[in-house]
Amino acid sequence: MELSGRLFLAVIEEDNTQRVLFRVRPLLGEKGPVQQEDLDEFGDDGFLRIVPDRHEQHTFKERMRSLDTLCLINLRDTTPGLDKVRPNKNYAPQRGEHNRFVIYSDAVRNLEDVVLYEVISEGRAAVAGTPAYYLRKGGHIQGPFDRGSGEPVDALSCIAPDDNRLYAVSMPDGRERLFYWPQTALIEIPQAAIAAEQDVQQEEPAEAEPAPEAAEEAVADEAQPEAEAEASLEEAVAAPAPEAPFEGAVDALQGIFVQAGYEMDRDDAANLLLHLLLFPGLRLTARYLPDARLAVRLIGQALGVGQAEAARLGYAKLFAAQDVQAQAKPAEEQAMLWPCILMEVRPGFGGRLPASPGAARDAAQLHAALQGEGQEIPVQATALLEEAERLLAEAGCPLPLTLKLDLLRYLRSAPALLSGGADAALDFALCCWLIPFARQQGADTALLRPLCEAMPRALARL
């Protein structure tokens, strides 16, 4: 079965947890389900063993586990001359290795890289395997809905039961699941052309079977021959200084958003990371909802973790929304609406999506980097916040205590981590907290203008 140049919905499983071994089986291509005769070419169960690409030897286990059950095999943008699928030199059924071929891990990605929906029966939203899904009730199929919240994603549409982009797929356990793969909605993933890779031959792991207690070392050693091939080059170049965890994550966020076409300077990226680390929830808005949803996906790409995994690791749960004018919400919903960060898009057509996830960023390590950053809030800043509170209270929108406590928490960490210091932190406090809150309550945000004269970001939000 020829996989080169194609995309596939696939199922991934950790078939040996003791040795941390993963394998993947293609289920559905852009032109229809993978047939059994095609799977037979892979032999045995029709799976391919996943081995770590040399760029993610140390993040392989975490990223593979973050993919859940369904994933994407992307061989459409493979650099010419690099074989991502090869015969498995360790194939030995008598020793428990039943996968005749290997696939390198950089070709195995999460489903956020493609527009693809599972179609599920009404009442079964929790079992959807794709980030968004369509709901089937009898012959009526409508969607898409967000898997996490169950809320509509963009404008709802209906699919005819006989649509030629609806595919019934047989899973390895024999169950049948239905997927919708719209032909015109595929996200074009740009070419990941790295010239150095054309000169480096990837090798399979050594045939010696590792001891069970050496599970993680076995994974890291999968790509050892490549590391040895580059050793002389690495030794000839002075080792760079260790990357500061917080600064490295800021660089990753700024780089991926600027590459994609958003407006983001370094303080914008640092502010975004602070909110991701300090608070349980964060709302991202944009002029158009799809741009906000793309921003959510790009954060996962930059941090090297999937959205479901991000919440478990300690990052904020993300909500995407369209930037709209004042729209009061019921009291019980207000807590999830702030803080709020507006994602601005720059003009022009120079943006491109990332070809692969960035290095995994350990949230615990980033949290540790924030410890000791707390400082006293300047008296002038406190006075300005109290004046903002007074103005909003007079307009019938007193600030909730929880908002004030969260805002103080932000202001104790932000000045030391923003190049603009305390002034930039206060600017972000108004444009990410007080102004969105006032708008959500239906207040006239112009009443805050006298406080924002020296705050360019806040002024732009009024």
C-alpha positions as CSV (number, residue, x, y, z in Angstrom):
1,M,0.0,0.0,0.0
2,E,1.5,3.3,-1.1
3,L,1.3,6.0,1.7
4,S,3.6,8.7,0.3
5,G,2.0,12.0,-0.5
6,R,-1.3,11.2,1.3
7,L,-3.2,12.0,4.5
8,F,-4.9,9.4,6.6
9,L,-7.2,9.3,9.6
10,A,-5.6,6.6,11.7
11,V,-6.0,4.8,15.0
12,I,-3.0,4.8,17.4
13,E,-2.5,2.5,20.4
14,E,0.2,1.9,23.0
15,D,0.4,-1.9,22.5
16,N,3.3,-2.3,25.0
17,T,3.1,0.1,28.0
18,Q,6.0,-1.6,29.7
19,R,8.4,-0.7,26.9
20,V,6.5,2.4,25.8
21,L,5.8,1.2,22.3
22,F,3.2,2.7,20.0
23,R,1.8,1.6,16.7
24,V,-0.7,3.1,14.2
25,R,-3.1,1.8,11.6
26,P,-4.6,3.9,8.7
27,L,-8.4,3.9,8.6
28,L,-9.5,6.5,6.1
29,G,-7.8,8.4,3.3
30,E,-9.1,11.5,1.5
31,K,-10.6,9.3,-1.2
32,G,-12.3,6.8,1.1
33,P,-11.7,4.0,3.7
34,V,-8.6,1.9,3.6
35,Q,-9.5,-1.5,2.3
36,Q,-8.6,-4.8,4.0
37,E,-6.5,-5.9,1.1
38,D,-4.4,-2.7,1.5
39,L,-3.9,-3.4,5.2
40,D,-2.9,-7.0,4.4
41,E,0.2,-5.6,2.7
42,F,1.4,-4.5,6.1
43,G,1.0,-8.0,7.4
44,D,-0.4,-9.3,10.7
45,D,-2.7,-6.7,12.2
46,G,-2.2,-4.0,9.6
47,F,-0.4,-1.7,12.0
48,L,2.9,0.2,11.6
49,R,5.4,0.5,14.5
50,I,6.1,4.2,15.4
51,V,9.7,5.1,16.1
52,P,10.9,8.5,17.3
53,D,12.0,11.0,14.8
54,R,15.4,12.4,15.8
55,H,13.9,15.7,16.6
56,E,11.7,14.4,19.4
57,Q,13.5,11.6,21.1
58,H,12.8,13.2,24.5
59,T,9.2,14.2,23.9
60,F,8.1,11.1,22.0
61,K,6.2,9.3,24.8
62,E,4.3,12.4,26.0
63,R,3.2,13.5,22.5
64,M,2.1,10.0,21.4
65,R,0.0,9.7,24.6
66,S,-1.5,13.1,24.0
67,L,-3.0,11.9,20.6
68,D,-5.7,10.0,22.3
69,T,-7.2,7.2,20.1
70,L,-7.4,8.8,16.7
71,C,-4.7,10.7,14.9
72,L,-3.5,11.9,11.5
73,I,-0.8,10.2,9.3
74,N,0.5,13.1,7.2
75,L,2.9,12.0,4.4
76,R,1.6,14.7,2.1
77,D,4.3,17.2,2.9
78,T,7.3,14.8,3.4
79,T,10.6,16.2,2.1
80,P,11.5,14.4,-1.2
81,G,14.1,11.7,-0.7
82,L,13.1,10.9,2.9
83,D,11.4,7.6,3.5
84,K,9.1,7.9,6.5
85,V,7.8,4.3,6.1
86,R,10.3,1.4,6.0
87,P,10.6,-2.3,6.7
88,N,11.0,-3.0,10.4
89,K,14.4,-4.6,11.0
90,N,13.1,-5.8,14.4
91,Y,10.1,-7.7,13.0
92,A,10.0,-10.9,15.0
93,P,6.6,-12.4,15.7
94,Q,8.1,-15.1,17.9
95,R,9.4,-12.3,20.2
96,G,6.1,-10.3,20.1
97,E,7.0,-7.8,17.4
98,H,4.1,-8.2,14.9
99,N,4.6,-5.0,12.9
100,R,6.5,-5.5,9.6
101,F,6.9,-1.8,8.9
102,V,7.9,1.3,10.9
103,I,6.8,4.9,10.5
104,Y,8.6,7.9,11.9
105,S,6.8,9.9,14.6
106,D,7.0,13.3,12.8
107,A,4.5,11.9,10.3
108,V,2.0,11.0,13.1
109,R,0.1,14.2,14.2
110,N,-3.1,15.3,16.0
111,L,-6.4,15.8,14.2
112,E,-6.2,19.6,14.6
113,D,-4.1,19.6,11.4
114,V,-7.1,18.6,9.2
115,V,-10.8,19.4,9.0
116,L,-12.4,16.1,9.7
117,Y,-15.6,15.3,11.8
118,E,-16.9,12.1,13.4
119,V,-20.7,11.7,13.0
120,I,-22.3,10.4,16.2
121,S,-25.7,9.5,17.3
122,E,-27.7,12.0,19.4
123,G,-26.7,11.9,23.0
124,R,-23.2,10.5,22.4
125,A,-21.2,13.7,22.2
126,A,-18.7,12.6,24.9
127,V,-17.4,9.7,22.7
128,A,-16.6,11.8,19.6
129,G,-13.1,11.0,18.5
130,T,-12.5,14.3,16.6
131,P,-12.2,17.9,18.0
132,A,-15.5,18.7,16.5
133,Y,-18.4,16.5,15.4
134,Y,-21.7,16.2,13.6
135,L,-24.8,15.0,15.3
136,R,-27.1,12.4,13.7
137,K,-30.8,12.1,14.6
138,G,-32.5,9.7,12.3
139,G,-31.8,10.9,8.8
140,H,-30.9,14.5,10.0
141,I,-27.2,15.2,10.3
142,Q,-26.2,18.6,11.6
143,G,-23.0,20.3,12.9
144,P,-20.3,21.0,13.6
145,F,-20.3,21.0,17.5
146,D,-17.3,21.4,19.7
147,R,-16.3,18.1,21.5
148,G,-15.4,19.8,24.7
149,S,-18.4,22.1,25.2
150,G,-21.0,20.7,22.9
151,E,-21.6,24.2,21.5
152,P,-21.9,24.9,17.8
153,V,-18.6,25.6,16.0
154,D,-19.2,28.4,13.4
155,A,-22.5,28.4,11.5
156,L,-24.4,25.1,11.7
157,S,-24.9,23.1,8.5
158,C,-26.7,19.9,7.5
159,I,-25.3,17.0,5.6
160,A,-27.4,14.7,3.4
161,P,-27.3,11.1,4.5
162,D,-26.0,10.1,1.0
163,D,-23.3,12.7,0.9
164,N,-20.3,11.2,-0.9
165,R,-17.9,12.6,1.8
166,L,-19.5,10.5,4.5
167,Y,-17.5,7.3,5.2
168,A,-18.3,4.3,7.3
169,V,-15.0,3.0,8.7
170,S,-14.3,-0.4,10.4
171,M,-12.2,-0.1,13.5
172,P,-9.7,-2.7,14.6
173,D,-12.1,-4.0,17.2
174,G,-14.7,-4.6,14.5
175,R,-17.0,-1.7,15.4
176,E,-18.1,0.7,12.6
177,R,-17.8,4.5,13.0
178,L,-19.0,7.2,10.6
179,F,-16.8,10.2,9.5
180,Y,-17.3,13.3,7.4
181,W,-14.3,14.6,5.5
182,P,-15.3,17.7,3.6
183,Q,-13.3,17.9,0.4
184,T,-13.1,21.7,0.2
185,A,-12.2,22.3,3.9
186,L,-8.9,20.6,4.2
187,I,-6.2,22.7,5.8
188,E,-3.2,22.9,3.6
189,I,-0.2,21.9,5.7
190,P,2.9,23.6,4.4
191,Q,6.0,21.8,3.2
192,A,8.3,21.0,6.1
193,A,11.5,21.2,4.1
194,I,14.6,21.0,6.3
195,A,17.6,20.8,4.0
196,A,19.8,19.0,6.6
197,E,17.4,16.1,6.8
198,Q,18.1,15.3,3.1
199,D,21.7,14.4,4.0
200,V,20.9,12.4,7.2
201,Q,19.7,8.8,6.8
202,Q,17.3,7.7,9.5
203,E,17.9,4.2,10.9
204,E,15.7,1.8,12.9
205,P,16.5,1.0,16.5
206,A,19.0,-1.8,17.3
207,E,17.6,-5.3,17.3
208,A,18.6,-6.0,20.9
209,E,15.5,-6.1,23.0
210,P,15.7,-3.7,26.0
211,A,15.0,-4.9,29.5
212,P,11.4,-4.1,30.8
213,E,12.8,-1.8,33.4
214,A,14.5,0.3,30.8
215,A,11.3,1.3,29.0
216,E,11.9,5.0,28.6
217,E,15.6,4.5,27.7
218,A,14.4,2.2,24.9
219,V,12.3,4.9,23.4
220,A,15.1,7.5,23.5
221,D,17.5,5.0,21.8
222,E,15.2,4.4,18.8
223,A,16.9,7.1,16.8
224,Q,20.4,6.8,18.3
225,P,22.2,6.0,15.0
226,E,21.1,9.4,13.7
227,A,22.4,11.2,16.8
228,E,25.8,9.4,16.4
229,A,26.0,10.4,12.8
230,E,25.8,14.1,13.8
231,A,28.1,13.8,16.9
232,S,31.2,15.1,15.1
233,L,29.3,18.2,13.9
234,E,27.8,18.9,17.3
235,E,31.2,18.6,19.0
236,A,32.7,21.1,16.5
237,V,30.1,23.8,17.4
238,A,30.1,25.4,20.9
239,A,27.1,24.3,22.9
240,P,24.5,27.1,23.2
241,A,23.6,28.5,26.6
242,P,20.7,26.6,28.3
243,E,17.3,28.1,27.3
244,A,15.3,29.8,30.1
245,P,12.0,27.8,30.2
246,F,9.7,30.9,30.2
247,E,11.7,32.8,27.6
248,G,11.8,29.7,25.4
249,A,8.1,29.3,25.5
250,V,7.5,33.0,24.8
251,D,9.8,32.6,21.7
252,A,7.7,29.6,20.6
253,L,4.4,31.4,21.0
254,Q,5.5,34.5,19.2
255,G,7.2,32.7,16.4
256,I,4.2,30.4,15.6
257,F,1.6,33.3,15.7
258,V,3.7,35.7,13.6
259,Q,4.4,32.9,11.1
260,A,0.7,32.2,10.8
261,G,-0.2,35.8,10.2
262,Y,-1.2,37.3,13.6
263,E,0.0,40.5,15.1
264,M,2.1,39.6,18.2
265,D,5.1,41.3,19.7
266,R,7.2,39.8,22.5
267,D,5.1,41.3,25.3
268,D,1.9,40.0,23.7
269,A,3.4,36.5,23.7
270,A,4.6,36.8,27.3
271,N,1.2,38.1,28.4
272,L,-0.5,35.2,26.6
273,L,1.8,32.7,28.4
274,L,1.3,34.3,31.8
275,H,-2.5,33.9,31.4
276,L,-2.1,30.3,30.3
277,L,-0.1,29.5,33.4
278,L,-1.9,31.6,36.0
279,F,-5.6,31.0,35.4
280,P,-7.9,27.9,34.9
281,G,-9.6,29.4,31.9
282,L,-8.8,31.9,29.1
283,R,-11.0,33.2,26.3
284,L,-9.4,34.0,22.9
285,T,-11.4,36.3,20.6
286,A,-10.9,37.5,17.1
287,R,-12.9,39.5,14.6
288,Y,-14.0,36.2,13.0
289,L,-14.6,33.1,15.0
290,P,-12.5,30.8,12.8
291,D,-9.4,33.0,13.5
292,A,-10.0,32.6,17.3
293,R,-10.4,28.8,16.9
294,L,-7.1,28.7,14.9
295,A,-5.4,30.6,17.7
296,V,-6.5,27.9,20.1
297,R,-4.9,25.2,17.9
298,L,-1.7,27.2,17.4
299,I,-1.2,27.5,21.2
300,G,-1.2,23.7,21.4
301,Q,1.2,23.5,18.5
302,A,3.6,26.0,20.1
303,L,3.5,24.3,23.5
304,G,3.8,20.8,21.9
305,V,0.7,19.5,23.7
306,G,-2.8,18.7,22.7
307,Q,-5.7,20.6,24.1
308,A,-7.0,17.8,26.3
309,E,-3.5,17.2,27.6
310,A,-2.8,20.9,28.2
311,A,-5.5,21.2,30.8
312,R,-4.2,18.2,32.7
313,L,-0.7,19.6,32.7
314,G,-1.8,22.9,34.2
315,Y,-2.4,25.2,31.3
316,A,-5.6,27.2,31.1
317,K,-8.7,25.7,29.4
318,L,-9.2,27.7,26.2
319,F,-12.4,29.1,24.8
320,A,-12.7,30.6,21.3
321,A,-15.2,33.3,20.7
322,Q,-16.0,36.1,18.2
323,D,-15.1,39.6,19.3
324,V,-18.5,41.3,19.6
325,Q,-19.9,44.3,21.4
326,A,-21.5,44.4,24.8
327,Q,-23.4,41.2,25.5
328,A,-24.5,40.6,29.0
329,K,-24.4,37.0,30.2
330,P,-26.2,35.2,33.1
331,A,-24.2,35.5,36.4
332,E,-23.3,31.8,36.5
333,E,-21.5,32.1,33.1
334,Q,-19.5,35.2,33.9
335,A,-16.5,33.5,35.6
336,M,-15.5,31.7,32.4
337,L,-15.6,34.9,30.2
338,W,-12.6,36.7,31.6
339,P,-9.7,37.0,31.2
340,C,-10.0,37.6,27.5
341,I,-7.3,38.2,24.9
342,L,-8.1,39.6,21.4
343,M,-6.0,38.0,18.6
344,E,-5.3,40.6,16.0
345,V,-4.6,39.5,12.4
346,R,-2.1,41.5,10.3
347,P,-2.8,42.5,6.7
348,G,-1.2,40.6,3.8
349,F,-0.9,37.0,2.6
350,G,2.4,36.1,4.1
351,G,1.1,33.7,6.7
352,R,1.7,29.9,6.8
353,L,0.7,27.2,9.2
354,P,3.3,25.3,11.2
355,A,4.4,22.0,9.6
356,S,4.7,20.1,12.9
357,P,4.3,20.7,16.7
358,G,7.0,22.5,18.6
359,A,9.0,21.0,21.5
360,A,6.8,20.0,24.4
361,R,6.8,22.7,27.1
362,D,6.5,21.4,30.7
363,A,3.9,23.5,32.5
364,A,5.3,22.5,35.9
365,Q,8.7,23.8,34.9
366,L,7.2,27.0,33.6
367,H,5.2,27.5,36.8
368,A,8.4,27.0,38.8
369,A,10.0,29.8,36.7
370,L,7.2,32.2,37.9
371,Q,7.9,31.5,41.6
372,G,9.8,34.4,43.2
373,E,8.6,36.8,40.5
374,G,5.9,38.2,42.8
375,Q,6.3,41.8,43.8
376,E,4.5,44.6,45.4
377,I,2.0,46.4,43.1
378,P,2.9,50.1,42.7
379,V,0.6,52.5,44.6
380,Q,-0.1,54.4,41.4
381,A,-1.4,51.2,39.7
382,T,-3.6,50.4,42.7
383,A,-5.0,53.9,42.6
384,L,-5.8,53.6,38.9
385,L,-7.6,50.2,39.5
386,E,-9.6,51.6,42.3
387,E,-10.7,54.5,40.1
388,A,-11.7,52.0,37.4
389,E,-13.7,50.1,40.0
390,R,-15.5,53.2,41.1
391,L,-16.4,54.2,37.6
392,L,-17.8,50.7,36.8
393,A,-19.7,50.5,40.1
394,E,-21.4,53.9,39.3
395,A,-22.4,52.4,35.9
396,G,-24.0,49.5,37.7
397,C,-21.2,47.0,37.1
398,P,-19.3,46.5,40.4
399,L,-16.2,44.3,40.1
400,P,-16.5,40.7,41.4
401,L,-14.0,39.9,44.2
402,T,-12.7,36.9,42.3
403,L,-11.9,39.1,39.3
404,K,-10.0,41.6,41.6
405,L,-8.0,38.8,43.3
406,D,-7.1,37.2,39.9
407,L,-6.1,40.6,38.5
408,L,-3.8,41.2,41.5
409,R,-2.2,37.8,41.0
410,Y,-1.4,38.8,37.4
411,L,0.0,42.2,38.3
412,R,2.4,40.6,40.9
413,S,4.0,38.4,38.2
414,A,3.7,40.3,34.9
415,P,6.0,43.4,35.4
416,A,9.1,41.3,35.8
417,L,8.4,39.3,32.7
418,L,7.3,42.0,30.3
419,S,9.8,44.3,28.6
420,G,7.4,47.2,29.2
421,G,7.4,46.5,33.0
422,A,4.7,47.7,35.3
423,D,3.2,50.1,32.6
424,A,2.8,47.2,30.1
425,A,1.3,45.0,32.8
426,L,-1.3,47.6,33.7
427,D,-2.1,48.2,30.0
428,F,-2.8,44.4,29.7
429,A,-4.8,44.4,32.9
430,L,-7.3,46.8,31.4
431,C,-7.5,45.4,27.9
432,C,-7.6,41.7,29.0
433,W,-9.7,42.1,32.2
434,L,-11.6,45.3,32.9
435,I,-12.6,46.3,29.4
436,P,-13.9,42.8,28.4
437,F,-15.8,42.6,31.8
438,A,-17.4,46.0,31.2
439,R,-18.4,45.0,27.7
440,Q,-19.9,41.7,28.9
441,Q,-21.9,43.6,31.4
442,G,-23.3,46.0,28.8
443,A,-21.5,49.0,30.3
444,D,-20.2,51.9,28.2
445,T,-16.5,51.2,28.0
446,A,-15.8,54.9,27.0
447,L,-16.1,55.7,30.7
448,L,-12.7,54.1,31.2
449,R,-11.0,56.2,28.5
450,P,-9.6,58.9,30.8
451,L,-7.6,56.1,32.6
452,C,-6.1,54.7,29.4
453,E,-4.5,57.7,27.8
454,A,-1.0,56.2,28.3
455,M,-2.1,52.6,27.5
456,P,-2.0,51.9,23.7
457,R,-3.4,48.4,23.9
458,A,-6.3,49.4,26.2
459,L,-7.2,52.4,24.0
460,A,-7.4,50.2,21.0
461,R,-10.0,48.0,22.8
462,L,-12.3,51.0,23.6
